[in-house]
Structures are given as structure tokens and as C-alpha cells.
Amino acid sequence: MKLALAQRLIKLRKRSTFSMAEVARRSLASDECGKGHITQSYISRLEAGHETNPSLAKVLMLCRIYGTDPNTICGWKGARK
């Protein structure tokens, strides 16, 4: 079964044991280019399925925070190298 973006993000956050506020704090601390910061309300909207198309900068920020890759966050399988 293919998980929706919202479900994958919830699963990753719970696995990391971070609260939404902690993810937001970590994104602020790691935001080098000024475009990847993720607010707590944006995380909430992503996990609720109200936002379904995060920017590449935000996907990469979530990858750093959760220690994963874009394939996992976006649900891509069999990505070509």
C-alpha cells in the first residue's frame, strides 16, 4: 500500500520522537539558505494533508531532520541513478 505524503511524514516524525515544535526548531537551526525553514503550522498542514506539494528546499530540510532521503519522504520507488 502506498502511503500518502502526510502519513509518511507522521511516521518519520514519530519514529524520530520529535514534536512538531522540535522539527520546526531544528529546521530553523539548520536553514542555511533561508528557504528551508519549516514552521510548526506548516508541519501540521503537511501532516493533515492540507499541503501536498512542499518545495524541494523543505523536502531536503525534512531529510536532514529525519535522517532520510527524498525517495522516502516523497514515496518514490525504483528511482534511477
Residue pairs with C-beta under 8 A, 6 or more apart in sequence:
2 75
3 11
3 75
4 49
4 75
5 46
5 49
5 52
5 54
5 73
5 74
5 75
6 46
6 47
6 48
6 49
6 52
8 72
8 73
8 75
9 43
9 46
9 47
9 62
9 73
10 47
12 62
12 66
12 68
12 72
12 73
13 20
13 23
13 43
13 47
13 66
15 66
16 65
16 66
16 67
18 26
18 65
20 40
20 43
20 44
20 47
21 40
23 38
23 40
23 43
23 62
23 65
24 38
24 39
24 40
24 43
26 65
27 36
27 37
27 38
27 61
27 62
27 65
28 37
30 36
30 61
30 64
30 65
31 37
31 61
33 57
35 55
35 57
36 57
36 58
36 60
36 61
37 61
38 58
38 61
38 62
42 51
42 58
45 51
46 52
46 54
54 62
59 70
59 73
59 74
60 70
62 68
62 73
63 69
63 70
63 72
63 73
66 73
70 76
71 77
71 79
